[in-house]
Amino acid sequence: MMEENEEQSHGQQADLSLKKGNYEEEEEEEGSFRLHVVTWNVATADPPDDVTSLLHLNSPKSPDVYVIGLQEVYAGPLRFVSDTVFDDRWSRLFMSTLAPRKYIKVSSIRLQGLLLLFFSKLDHVPFIRDIQATYTRTGMFGYWGNKGGVSIRLSFYGHTLCFLNCHLAAHMKYASERVDEFEYIMDTQTFECKKAPTIVDHRLVFWFGDLNFRIEDHGMHFVRSCINDQKYNLLWSKDQLTIMKKKEQILQEFDEGPLDFQPTYKFDLNSDTYDSSGKKRKPAWTDRILWRLRPKASLPDEQDGSGAGLDVKQLKQLEEDEEYPLKIRQDSYTSIMEYGISDHKPVVGIFTLELRKMYMTPLVRLQPEGDWSADIDSMVLYSPLQPFPSSTWDWIGLYKVGFTSVSDYITYTWVKDDEVAFNEEVIQVYVGKEEIPVRGGECVLCYYSSTLQCIIGISEPFKVHESKVAIEEGFVHEQINGLDKTTASEALWN
């Protein structure tokens, strides 16, 4: 059987080489991408049954990327322990909703009640690299995670992006403390990335969350009258974030769309009525989405085109800005009023990124060899298209079409351990028949780079045939070696 595989591989090497040669011609260098950003303080509530409105699932324009930041996700001791082993209820809802639409969860991070999720269309996944996530506690002098910031940074077609979800100090009188917390988060979060070791080094930063800024001075009657008359602009000058932006340099670097929607806090549960309790808190735009496009490096003397006076880092940024432009436009900024499970309403920002791609080919091209079923051992063919830092911990996963995340594989094989043949063009990797699902189905193969912490190649969908042996023996239940899968998951992710 090995001889048959070798003969088939020679026939398919040409296919891989052809695809390698044609790939760049099929791709366009300039790209326009749609980002859907959500922030929502969910006040420890369980998720709603339907998130169609939250994710704009009925919109004619589907996003390329979803970024979802939640605050106050329930973190009681028993629930939090189970959430560290399994995905939390909110993550499961978003994954089950978006997976059938060909999105996968690329990365996530949680700090107590803070949760940040990054989803991408499958087509973009091999071009999302150098993924890292981190967190900073600010609540209870930094020892408790009820307040703070969680972030995900990555390279998107070569452009460095960072997404920061924050829950800052509450109450009207703590506006300065909120800015101090934000500055502390910005200063302390670092990444193992030479190109962008801090948040401000990234080409584009999104900052969002329950930032807790309030509306000063105006009385309750005036505020509610402005809201009822939809004269929101009369309240903008007393918004604490707007005020603090005039004083703080770090805030002035961030942009925000106009607050042309009613304040999102504080509501009675399951209603559109502002706080009717004894406290009667004044409405406020606590929930915000801002962004920062890295300022362009400028020459000390604009008439001198030599770049004299700039350090190496600034020169590289200047060259990148000119050769690979990146523009951002906000298309929508609004609240979603129909959700009543929390005393906050969710806020959604939709953006268009226009950029020139720094790379247009995946690092690896891979495909199955021949027919696959649980009756025979199988082979994966892969071909490196560009140099990348390969590792003994790299693996290739078999996934059902519609998988939810990197860890949602049927099985996987270690690339280096299971290589059976290779040359300069194509490498063969062995997959044992006992690892292949008996019932078969539509599947894809993904190459995961341990060093880059991401998927760097995805095959075209292919059919795994149902096991003839299992049918003959009357075996009808799908067998995916559940115990082995659990053990493998623990080995990979712990």
C-alpha positions in Angstrom: 0.0 0.0 0.0 2.9 2.3 0.7 4.1 1.8 -2.9 0.6 2.9 -4.1 0.8 6.0 -2.0 4.3 6.9 -3.4 3.0 6.5 -7.0 0.0 8.7 -6.2 2.2 11.3 -4.6 4.3 11.8 -7.8 1.1 12.4 -9.7 -0.1 14.9 -7.2 3.1 16.8 -6.8 2.4 18.5 -10.1 -1.0 19.6 -8.8 0.6 21.2 -5.7 3.2 22.9 -7.8 0.6 24.3 -10.2 -1.5 25.6 -7.3 1.7 27.2 -5.9 2.4 28.9 -9.1 -1.1 30.2 -9.8 -2.0 31.3 -6.3 -0.5 34.8 -6.4 -2.3 35.5 -9.7 -5.6 34.6 -8.2 -5.2 37.0 -5.2 -5.5 40.8 -5.3 -2.8 42.8 -3.6 -5.3 45.5 -2.4 -7.9 44.3 0.1 -11.0 45.8 1.8 -12.1 44.0 5.0 -15.2 44.5 7.2 -14.8 44.3 11.0 -17.7 43.8 13.4 -16.8 44.9 16.9 -19.1 44.2 19.9 -18.8 45.4 23.5 -21.4 44.4 26.1 -21.4 44.3 29.9 -23.7 41.3 30.4 -24.1 41.7 34.1 -23.5 38.0 34.9 -26.5 37.0 32.8 -26.7 33.8 30.7 -26.6 34.4 26.9 -29.9 35.1 25.1 -31.4 32.5 22.8 -30.8 34.6 19.6 -27.8 36.9 18.7 -29.0 37.6 15.2 -29.3 41.4 15.8 -26.1 41.5 17.8 -24.1 40.0 15.0 -26.1 41.6 12.1 -26.6 38.1 10.7 -29.3 39.3 8.3 -27.1 42.0 6.8 -26.4 41.7 3.1 -22.7 42.5 3.9 -21.1 39.8 6.1 -18.0 40.8 8.1 -14.6 39.3 7.5 -13.9 39.4 11.2 -15.9 39.5 14.5 -14.3 40.9 17.6 -16.5 40.4 20.7 -15.6 41.9 24.1 -17.8 41.1 27.1 -17.6 42.3 30.7 -19.1 40.8 33.9 -19.4 37.3 32.4 -20.6 35.2 35.4 -17.5 34.0 37.2 -18.9 32.2 40.3 -16.5 29.5 41.7 -18.1 26.4 40.2 -19.0 28.0 36.9 -15.5 29.5 36.5 -13.8 26.2 37.2 -15.9 24.5 34.5 -15.3 27.3 32.1 -11.6 26.8 32.4 -12.0 23.2 31.3 -14.7 23.7 28.7 -15.7 26.8 26.7 -18.0 29.1 28.6 -21.7 29.5 27.6 -21.1 32.8 25.7 -18.2 31.4 23.7 -20.2 28.2 22.9 -23.2 30.4 21.7 -21.0 32.5 19.4 -19.1 29.5 18.0 -22.2 27.5 17.3 -23.8 30.5 15.6 -20.9 31.5 13.5 -19.3 28.1 12.6 -22.1 27.2 10.1 -21.3 30.6 8.4 -17.7 29.5 8.0 -16.2 31.5 10.8 -13.8 30.0 13.3 -12.7 31.2 16.7 -9.1 32.2 16.1 -8.3 33.3 19.6 -9.8 34.1 23.0 -8.8 35.2 26.4 -10.6 35.5 29.7 -9.9 37.3 33.0 -12.6 36.6 35.5 -15.6 38.4 34.0 -13.7 39.8 31.1 -13.9 37.8 27.9 -12.5 38.7 24.4 -13.2 36.6 21.3 -11.8 36.9 17.8 -13.5 35.2 14.9 -12.5 35.1 11.3 -13.8 33.8 8.0 -12.0 30.6 7.2 -10.5 32.1 4.0 -8.4 34.6 6.1 -7.2 32.2 8.8 -3.9 31.3 7.1 -3.0 35.0 6.8 -3.6 35.7 10.5 -0.3 35.0 12.3 1.7 35.8 15.4 -1.3 35.6 17.6 -0.8 36.4 21.3 -3.1 37.3 24.1 -2.5 38.8 27.6 -4.3 40.5 30.5 -3.8 43.1 33.2 -5.7 43.2 36.5 -6.6 46.6 38.0 -9.4 45.7 40.5 -8.5 45.4 44.2 -5.0 46.8 43.7 -4.2 44.5 40.9 -4.9 41.3 42.8 -8.5 40.6 41.6 -9.6 40.3 38.0 -13.0 42.0 38.3 -11.6 45.1 36.6 -8.7 45.3 34.1 -8.0 44.7 30.4 -7.6 41.7 28.1 -6.0 41.9 24.7 -5.4 39.9 21.5 -2.7 41.0 19.1 -2.0 39.5 15.7 -0.7 40.1 12.2 -3.5 40.4 9.6 -2.0 40.0 6.1 1.2 41.4 7.6 -0.4 44.4 9.4 -0.2 44.4 13.2 -3.5 44.8 14.9 -4.3 44.8 18.6 -7.8 44.5 20.3 -8.1 45.7 23.9 -11.2 45.0 26.0 -11.4 46.9 29.3 -13.6 47.2 32.3 -12.5 50.3 34.2 -13.4 51.7 37.7 -17.0 52.6 38.3 -18.8 55.7 39.8 -19.0 59.3 38.7 -16.1 60.6 40.8 -13.4 58.3 39.4 -12.9 59.7 35.9 -9.2 60.3 36.6 -8.7 56.9 38.1 -10.2 55.4 34.9 -7.6 57.2 32.8 -4.9 56.0 35.2 -6.0 52.4 34.9 -6.1 52.7 31.1 -2.5 54.1 31.0 -1.4 51.4 33.4 -2.8 48.7 31.1 -1.2 50.3 28.0 2.2 50.6 29.8 2.3 47.1 31.2 1.0 44.9 28.5 3.9 43.6 26.3 4.2 40.9 23.6 7.0 38.7 22.3 7.0 40.5 19.0 10.0 42.5 17.8 7.8 44.5 15.4 5.2 45.5 18.0 6.3 44.7 21.6 3.7 47.1 23.1 0.1 48.1 22.3 1.1 51.4 20.8 3.6 49.8 18.5 0.7 48.2 16.5 -0.4 49.7 13.3 -4.0 49.7 14.4 -5.5 49.4 18.0 -9.1 49.0 18.9 -10.0 49.9 22.5 -13.5 49.1 23.8 -15.4 47.9 26.8 -17.3 49.2 29.8 -15.1 52.2 30.2 -17.5 53.5 32.8 -17.2 57.2 31.9 -20.3 59.2 33.0 -22.1 62.4 32.1 -21.2 65.3 34.5 -23.0 68.4 35.8 -26.3 68.0 34.0 -29.2 67.0 36.2 -31.3 63.9 35.7 -34.3 65.8 34.2 -32.2 67.5 31.5 -30.3 64.3 30.6 -33.5 62.3 30.2 -35.2 65.1 28.2 -32.3 65.2 25.8 -32.5 61.4 25.4 -36.3 61.4 24.9 -35.9 64.2 22.2 -32.9 62.4 20.7 -30.8 65.5 21.2 -27.7 63.5 22.2 -25.3 66.2 21.1 -26.4 68.4 24.0 -24.8 65.9 26.3 -21.5 65.3 24.5 -19.6 68.2 26.1 -20.2 66.8 29.6 -19.3 63.2 28.7 -16.3 62.4 30.9 -14.3 60.6 28.2 -14.8 63.6 25.9 -13.6 65.9 28.7 -10.6 63.8 29.6 -9.5 63.6 25.9 -8.8 67.3 26.0 -6.4 66.8 28.9 -4.7 63.5 28.2 -2.3 63.0 25.3 -2.8 59.2 25.2 -6.6 59.6 24.8 -6.1 62.2 22.0 -4.5 59.6 19.8 -7.8 57.6 19.8 -10.7 58.3 17.5 -14.4 57.6 18.2 -17.5 58.0 16.1 -20.3 60.4 17.2 -22.5 59.2 20.0 -25.6 59.3 18.0 -27.4 56.7 20.1 -28.9 56.8 23.5 -26.7 56.2 26.6 -26.4 52.4 27.2 -26.4 52.4 31.0 -28.3 51.9 33.4 -31.5 50.1 32.5 -34.1 48.1 34.4 -33.8 44.5 33.4 -35.9 43.3 30.4 -36.9 46.8 29.5 -35.9 50.1 27.8 -36.6 52.0 31.0 -33.6 53.7 32.7 -32.9 52.9 36.3 -36.1 53.2 38.4 -34.6 51.9 41.6 -34.0 54.0 44.6 -30.5 54.9 43.3 -31.8 56.3 40.0 -28.4 56.4 38.4 -28.0 59.0 35.7 -27.8 57.5 32.1 -24.3 57.4 30.6 -22.4 56.2 27.6 -20.3 53.8 29.6 -19.9 51.3 26.8 -17.6 52.6 24.0 -15.5 51.6 21.0 -12.5 53.6 20.0 -9.5 53.1 17.6 -6.0 54.4 17.1 -4.2 54.3 13.8 -0.5 54.6 14.5 0.7 58.1 13.7 2.8 58.3 10.6 6.5 58.7 11.2 7.5 62.1 9.9 10.9 63.3 8.8 12.6 65.8 11.1 12.9 68.0 8.1 10.1 67.4 5.6 12.3 68.8 2.8 15.0 66.3 3.5 14.0 63.0 2.0 17.0 61.1 3.4 15.5 60.1 6.7 18.4 61.5 8.6 17.5 61.9 12.3 15.1 58.9 12.4 16.1 55.8 14.3 15.9 52.4 12.7 12.4 51.6 14.1 11.0 54.9 12.8 12.6 54.4 9.4 11.0 51.0 9.1 7.6 52.4 10.1 8.0 55.2 7.5 8.8 52.7 4.8 5.9 50.4 5.8 3.4 53.3 5.9 4.4 54.3 2.3 4.7 50.8 0.8 1.7 49.1 2.6 -0.9 51.8 3.3 -3.7 51.0 5.8 -6.9 53.1 6.1 -9.8 52.7 8.4 -13.4 53.9 8.1 -16.2 53.5 10.6 -19.4 52.6 8.9 -21.7 52.3 11.9 -21.7 53.0 15.6 -24.8 52.2 17.6 -26.4 50.3 20.5 -28.7 47.3 20.1 -31.7 48.2 22.3 -33.7 44.9 22.0 -31.6 43.0 24.5 -32.8 43.3 28.1 -30.9 40.6 30.0 -28.4 43.2 31.4 -28.6 46.7 32.8 -26.3 47.6 29.9 -27.2 47.6 26.2 -24.6 46.2 23.8 -22.7 48.6 21.5 -21.6 47.6 17.9 -19.1 49.3 15.7 -18.6 48.3 12.1 -15.4 49.2 10.3 -13.9 48.9 6.9 -10.2 48.3 6.6 -8.5 49.1 3.3 -5.0 47.8 3.1 -2.2 46.5 0.8 -1.4 42.9 1.7 2.1 42.2 2.7 1.7 38.6 1.7 -0.8 36.7 -0.4 0.2 33.1 -0.2 -0.2 30.8 2.8 3.0 29.4 4.3 1.9 25.8 3.6 -0.2 24.1 0.9 -1.7 20.8 2.0 -4.1 18.2 0.6 -5.2 14.6 1.2 -3.6 11.9 -0.9 -6.1 9.6 -2.6 -9.4 8.4 -1.0 -9.8 8.6 2.7 -11.8 6.2 4.9 -11.5 4.4 8.3 -10.7 1.2 6.3 -7.2 2.2 5.2 -4.3 4.2 6.4 -4.0 7.6 4.7 -1.5 10.2 3.7 -1.4 14.0 3.8 0.7 15.9 1.3 2.1 19.3 2.3 4.4 21.7 0.6 6.0 24.7 2.2 5.4 27.7 0.0 7.5 30.1 2.0 10.2 29.7 4.8 8.7 29.6 8.2 10.0 28.5 11.7 8.9 24.8 11.7 9.0 22.9 15.0 8.8 19.3 16.2 5.5 20.4 17.9 3.8 21.3 14.6 0.8 19.2 13.8 -1.8 18.6 11.1 -5.4 18.4 12.2 -8.4 16.7 10.5 -11.6 18.8 10.9 -15.2 18.5 9.9 -16.3 21.3 7.6 -18.0 23.8 9.9 -15.5 23.4 12.8 -15.7 26.0 15.5 -12.0 26.6 16.6 -8.5 25.3 16.3 -9.1 22.8 19.1 -12.3 21.4 17.4 -10.4 18.7 15.5 -11.4 15.1 14.8 -7.8 13.9 15.1 -4.3 15.2 14.5 -0.9 13.9 13.6 2.5 15.3 14.6 4.2 16.5 11.4 7.8 15.5 12.3 6.9 12.2 14.0 4.8 10.9 11.2 6.7 12.0 8.1 7.2 9.0 5.9 8.7 10.6 2.7 9.8 14.0 1.6 11.6 15.9 -1.1 12.2 19.6 -1.7 8.7 20.1 -3.1 6.3 17.8 -1.2 6.3 16.1 2.1 4.1 13.0 3.1 2.6 12.6 6.5 1.0 9.4 7.7 -2.5 9.2 9.4 -3.6 5.8 10.8 -7.0 4.5 9.8 -8.0 4.1 13.5 -7.9 7.9 13.7 -10.3 8.5 10.8 -14.1 8.9 11.6 -16.1 5.8 10.7 -19.0 7.7 9.3 -16.9 10.0 7.2 -18.1 13.4 6.0 -16.9 16.6 4.5 -13.5 17.5 6.0 -10.5 19.8 5.8 -6.9 19.5 6.8 -5.2 22.3 8.7 -1.4 22.8 9.4 -0.9 24.3 12.9 2.5 26.1 13.6 3.4 25.8 17.2 5.9 28.6 16.9 3.5 31.0 15.3 0.6 29.8 17.4 -1.8 29.7 14.4 -3.0 27.7 11.4 -0.8 28.5 8.4 -2.4 26.3 5.8 -5.9 24.9 5.1 -6.8 22.3 2.4 -9.7 22.4 0.1 -12.7 20.5 1.5 -12.7 16.8 0.7 -14.9 13.8 1.4 -13.9 11.1 3.9 -15.9 8.0 2.8 -18.0 6.0 5.2 -16.3 2.8 6.4 -17.4 -0.2 4.4 -16.2 -2.6 7.1 -18.3 -0.8 9.7 -21.4 -1.0 7.5 -20.9 -4.7 6.8 -20.5 -5.3 10.6 -23.7 -3.3 11.3 -21.8 -0.6 13.2 -23.8 2.6 12.8 -22.5 5.0 15.5 -19.7 7.3 14.6 -16.5 6.4 16.5 -13.9 9.1 16.8 -11.8 7.5 19.7 -13.3 9.9 22.3 -10.8 8.9 25.0 -7.8 9.4 22.7 -9.3 12.8 21.5 -9.6 14.0 25.1 -6.1 12.9 26.0 -4.8 14.6 22.8 -6.6 17.8 23.7 -5.1 17.8 27.1 -1.6 17.2 25.7 -1.9 20.1 23.2 -3.6 22.8 25.3 -2.4 22.2 28.8 
